[in-house]
Amino acid sequence: MERLLTVQETAAYLQVKPSTIYTWAYRSQIPCQKVCGALRFRREDVDAWLQAQARKPMPAIIASAE
């Protein structure tokens, strides 16, 4: 069974403050689960969530010189 990350570990992994992780979890913006009342995170879920948050590059608009 894989080890779940704590709020502090997830915050360090994402390089944000723990309060940001709590806010995202409260708003259901990051995948998490409660274990005995404590928030826990699966690294693979966090990685997938992070990948989904990446902005897609905008297609280059080539202006015609007419």
DSSP file (Angstrom, degrees, kcal/mol; ACC not computed):
  #  RESIDUE AA STRUCTURE BP1 BP2  ACC     N-H-->O    O-->H-N    N-H-->O    O-->H-N    TCO  KAPPA ALPHA  PHI   PSI    X-CA   Y-CA   Z-CA
    1    1 A M              0   0    0      0, 0.0     2,-0.1     0, 0.0     0, 0.0   0.000 360.0 360.0 360.0 135.6    0.0    0.0    0.0
    2    2 A E        -     0   0    0      1,-0.1     2,-0.3     0, 0.0    40,-0.0  -0.367 360.0-109.9 -75.1 153.0    1.4    3.4   -0.9
    3    3 A R        -     0   0    0     -2,-0.1    40,-0.4     1,-0.0     2,-0.3  -0.643  30.0-134.5 -82.2 133.8    2.2    6.0    1.7
    4    4 A L        -     0   0    0     -2,-0.3     2,-0.3    38,-0.1    38,-0.2  -0.635  17.5-121.8 -88.6 148.1   -0.1    9.0    1.8
    5    5 A L  B     -A   41   0A   0     36,-3.5    36,-2.0    -2,-0.3     2,-0.1  -0.628  19.3-133.2 -88.2 146.0    1.3   12.6    2.0
    6    6 A T     >  -     0   0    0     -2,-0.3     4,-2.5    34,-0.2     5,-0.2  -0.343  32.6 -99.4 -83.3 174.0    0.4   14.9    4.8
    7    7 A V  H  > S+     0   0    0     32,-0.4     4,-2.7     1,-0.2     5,-0.2   0.928 125.6  49.3 -59.2 -45.5   -0.6   18.5    4.3
    8    8 A Q  H  > S+     0   0    0      1,-0.2     4,-2.2     2,-0.2    -1,-0.2   0.894 112.1  47.2 -64.4 -40.6    3.0   19.7    5.1
    9    9 A E  H  > S+     0   0    0      2,-0.2     4,-2.4     1,-0.2    -1,-0.2   0.894 113.1  48.7 -67.5 -39.8    4.6   17.1    2.7
   10   10 A T  H  X S+     0   0    0     -4,-2.5     4,-2.4     2,-0.2    -2,-0.2   0.909 110.7  51.0 -66.5 -41.3    2.2   18.1   -0.1
   11   11 A A  H  X>S+     0   0    0     -4,-2.7     5,-2.3     2,-0.2     4,-0.9   0.918 112.1  46.6 -61.4 -43.9    2.9   21.8    0.5
   12   12 A A  H  <5S+     0   0    0     -4,-2.2     3,-0.3     3,-0.2    -2,-0.2   0.905 111.6  52.0 -64.9 -40.8    6.6   21.2    0.4
   13   13 A Y  H  <5S+     0   0    0     -4,-2.4    -2,-0.2     1,-0.2    -1,-0.2   0.898 118.0  36.5 -61.8 -42.0    6.2   19.0   -2.8
   14   14 A L  H  <5S-     0   0    0     -4,-2.4    -1,-0.2    -5,-0.1    -2,-0.2   0.473 108.9-124.3 -90.9  -3.2    4.2   21.8   -4.5
   15   15 A Q  T  <5S+     0   0    0     -4,-0.9     2,-0.3    -3,-0.3    -3,-0.2   0.917  70.9 115.8  58.4  48.3    6.3   24.6   -3.0
   16   16 A V  S   <S-     0   0    0     -5,-2.3    -1,-0.2    -6,-0.1    -2,-0.1  -0.845  72.5 -85.5-132.6 171.5    3.3   26.4   -1.5
   17   17 A K    >>  -     0   0    0     -2,-0.3     4,-1.4     1,-0.1     3,-1.0  -0.475  34.1-119.4 -76.8 149.9    2.3   27.1    2.1
   18   18 A P  H 3> S+     0   0    0      0, 0.0     4,-2.3     0, 0.0     5,-0.2   0.855 114.9  61.9 -56.1 -34.1    0.3   24.5    4.0
   19   19 A S  H 3> S+     0   0    0      1,-0.2     4,-2.1     2,-0.2     5,-0.1   0.842 100.0  54.4 -62.6 -31.1   -2.5   27.1    4.3
   20   20 A T  H <> S+     0   0    0     -3,-1.0     4,-2.8     2,-0.2    -1,-0.2   0.905 106.9  50.4 -67.0 -41.4   -2.8   27.1    0.5
   21   21 A I  H  X S+     0   0    0     -4,-1.4     4,-2.6     2,-0.2    -2,-0.2   0.923 110.2  49.8 -62.2 -44.3   -3.2   23.3    0.6
   22   22 A Y  H  X S+     0   0    0     -4,-2.3     4,-2.7     2,-0.2    -2,-0.2   0.913 111.9  48.8 -60.1 -42.7   -6.0   23.6    3.2
   23   23 A T  H  X S+     0   0    0     -4,-2.1     4,-2.2     2,-0.2    -2,-0.2   0.941 112.0  47.7 -63.0 -48.0   -7.7   26.3    1.1
   24   24 A W  H  <>S+     0   0    0     -4,-2.8     5,-3.5     1,-0.2     6,-0.7   0.901 113.9  47.8 -60.6 -41.0   -7.5   24.2   -2.1
   25   25 A A  H ><5S+     0   0    0     -4,-2.6     3,-1.5     3,-0.2    -1,-0.2   0.925 110.0  51.7 -66.2 -44.1   -8.8   21.1   -0.2
   26   26 A Y  H 3<5S+     0   0    0     -4,-2.7    -1,-0.2     1,-0.3    -2,-0.2   0.875 113.7  44.7 -59.0 -38.2  -11.7   23.1    1.4
   27   27 A R  T 3<5S-     0   0    0     -4,-2.2    -1,-0.3    -5,-0.2    -2,-0.2   0.364 113.7-119.9 -87.3   4.8  -12.6   24.3   -2.1
   28   28 A S  T < 5S+     0   0    0     -3,-1.5    -3,-0.2    -4,-0.1    -2,-0.1   0.846  75.5 129.9  57.7  36.7  -12.3   20.8   -3.6
   29   29 A Q      < +     0   0    0     -5,-3.5    -4,-0.2    -6,-0.2    -5,-0.1   0.611  65.1  42.9 -93.7 -14.2   -9.6   22.1   -5.9
   30   30 A I  S    S-     0   0    0     -6,-0.7     2,-0.3    -9,-0.1    -1,-0.1  -0.992  93.0-108.1-131.8 139.2   -7.0   19.4   -5.1
   31   31 A P        +     0   0    0      0, 0.0     2,-0.3     0, 0.0    11,-0.2  -0.483  56.1 143.8 -69.6 129.9   -7.7   15.7   -4.7
   32   32 A C        -     0   0    0     -2,-0.3     2,-0.3     9,-0.1     9,-0.2  -0.942  33.4-146.1-153.3 172.5   -7.5   14.6   -1.1
   33   33 A Q  E     -B   40   0B   0      7,-2.3     7,-2.7    -2,-0.3     2,-0.5  -0.986  19.6-121.6-143.7 153.4   -9.1   12.2    1.4
   34   34 A K  E     -B   39   0B   0     -2,-0.3     2,-0.5     5,-0.2     5,-0.2  -0.842  21.8-173.0 -98.7 131.1   -9.7   12.4    5.1
   35   35 A V  E >  S-B   38   0B   0      3,-3.1     3,-1.9    -2,-0.5    -2,-0.0  -0.964  79.3 -23.3-123.6 110.9   -8.1    9.7    7.3
   36   36 A C  T 3  S-     0   0    0     -2,-0.5    -1,-0.1     1,-0.3     3,-0.1   0.865 128.8 -50.5  53.6  38.6   -9.3    9.9   10.9
   37   37 A G  T 3  S+     0   0    0      1,-0.3     2,-0.4     0, 0.0    -1,-0.3   0.366 117.6 111.4  85.7  -5.0  -10.1   13.6   10.3
   38   38 A A  E <  S-B   35   0B   0     -3,-1.9    -3,-3.1   -32,-0.0    -1,-0.3  -0.835  70.5-116.7-105.1 140.3   -6.7   14.5    8.8
   39   39 A L  E     -B   34   0B   0     -2,-0.4   -32,-0.4    -5,-0.2     2,-0.3  -0.532  35.8-179.3 -73.6 137.1   -6.2   15.4    5.2
   40   40 A R  E     -B   33   0B   0     -7,-2.7    -7,-2.3    -2,-0.2     2,-0.4  -0.967  10.7-153.8-136.6 153.8   -4.0   13.0    3.2
   41   41 A F  B     -A    5   0A   0    -36,-2.0   -36,-3.5    -2,-0.3     2,-0.5  -0.984  13.7-136.1-133.7 136.2   -2.9   13.1   -0.4
   42   42 A R     >  -     0   0    0     -2,-0.4     4,-2.4   -38,-0.2     3,-0.4  -0.810  19.4-140.0 -87.9 127.6   -1.9   10.4   -2.9
   43   43 A R  H  > S+     0   0    0     -2,-0.5     4,-2.8   -40,-0.4     5,-0.2   0.884 102.2  53.1 -57.4 -40.0    1.2   11.6   -4.8
   44   44 A E  H  > S+     0   0    0      1,-0.2     4,-2.1     2,-0.2    -1,-0.2   0.865 109.5  48.9 -66.5 -33.9   -0.1   10.1   -8.1
   45   45 A D  H  > S+     0   0    0     -3,-0.4     4,-2.6     2,-0.2    -1,-0.2   0.900 112.0  48.8 -68.2 -40.6   -3.4   12.0   -7.7
   46   46 A V  H  X S+     0   0    0     -4,-2.4     4,-2.8     2,-0.2    -2,-0.2   0.915 111.4  49.9 -64.7 -42.9   -1.5   15.2   -6.9
   47   47 A D  H  X S+     0   0    0     -4,-2.8     4,-2.4     2,-0.2    -2,-0.2   0.917 112.5  46.6 -61.9 -43.7    0.7   14.7  -10.0
   48   48 A A  H  X S+     0   0    0     -4,-2.1     4,-2.0     2,-0.2    -2,-0.2   0.911 113.5  49.1 -64.5 -42.6   -2.3   14.1  -12.2
   49   49 A W  H  X S+     0   0    0     -4,-2.6     4,-1.2     2,-0.2    -2,-0.2   0.915 111.3  49.9 -61.7 -43.8   -4.0   17.2  -10.8
   50   50 A L  H  X S+     0   0    0     -4,-2.8     4,-0.7     1,-0.2     3,-0.4   0.906 109.4  51.0 -63.0 -42.3   -0.9   19.3  -11.3
   51   51 A Q  H >< S+     0   0    0     -4,-2.4     3,-0.8     1,-0.2    -1,-0.2   0.890 108.2  52.4 -61.8 -39.6   -0.6   18.1  -14.9
   52   52 A A  H 3< S+     0   0    0     -4,-2.0    -1,-0.2     1,-0.2    -2,-0.2   0.754 104.7  57.5 -68.1 -24.2   -4.3   19.0  -15.5
   53   53 A Q  H 3< S+     0   0    0     -4,-1.2    -1,-0.2    -3,-0.4    -2,-0.2   0.668  80.4 110.9 -80.5 -16.3   -3.6   22.5  -14.1
   54   54 A A  S << S-     0   0    0     -3,-0.8     2,-0.2    -4,-0.7    -3,-0.0  -0.335  73.7-119.9 -62.7 134.1   -0.8   23.2  -16.7
   55   55 A R        -     0   0    0      1,-0.1    -1,-0.1    -2,-0.1    -2,-0.1  -0.543  22.6-123.4 -76.4 139.3   -1.8   25.8  -19.2
   56   56 A K        -     0   0    0     -2,-0.2    -1,-0.1     1,-0.1     2,-0.1  -0.620  33.7-103.3 -79.9 139.4   -1.9   24.7  -22.8
   57   57 A P        -     0   0    0      0, 0.0    -1,-0.1     0, 0.0     3,-0.0  -0.369  35.2-118.2 -63.9 139.7    0.3   26.8  -25.1
   58   58 A M        -     0   0    0      1,-0.1     2,-0.1    -2,-0.1     3,-0.1  -0.561  32.1-107.3 -75.2 139.8   -1.6   29.3  -27.2
   59   59 A P        -     0   0    0      0, 0.0     2,-0.2     0, 0.0    -1,-0.1  -0.433  39.6-104.9 -67.1 142.5   -1.3   28.7  -30.9
   60   60 A A        -     0   0    0     -2,-0.1     2,-0.7     1,-0.1     0, 0.0  -0.487  28.9-142.5 -69.7 132.6    0.8   31.2  -32.6
   61   61 A I        -     0   0    0     -2,-0.2     2,-0.7    -3,-0.1    -1,-0.1  -0.873  11.6-157.3 -99.2 119.0   -1.2   33.8  -34.6
   62   62 A I        -     0   0    0     -2,-0.7     2,-0.4     0, 0.0    -2,-0.0  -0.859   7.4-148.3-101.6 114.5    0.5   34.7  -37.8
   63   63 A A        -     0   0    0     -2,-0.7     2,-0.2     1,-0.0    -2,-0.0  -0.643  17.3-124.5 -81.7 133.3   -0.6   38.0  -39.1
   64   64 A S        -     0   0    0     -2,-0.4     2,-0.1     1,-0.1    -1,-0.0  -0.535   9.2-138.5 -76.8 145.2   -0.5   38.4  -42.8
   65   65 A A              0   0    0     -2,-0.2    -1,-0.1     1,-0.2    -2,-0.0  -0.162 360.0 360.0 -96.4  39.0    1.5   41.3  -44.1
   66   66 A E              0   0    0     -2,-0.1    -1,-0.2     0, 0.0    -2,-0.0   0.475 360.0 360.0 -81.8 360.0   -1.1   42.2  -46.8
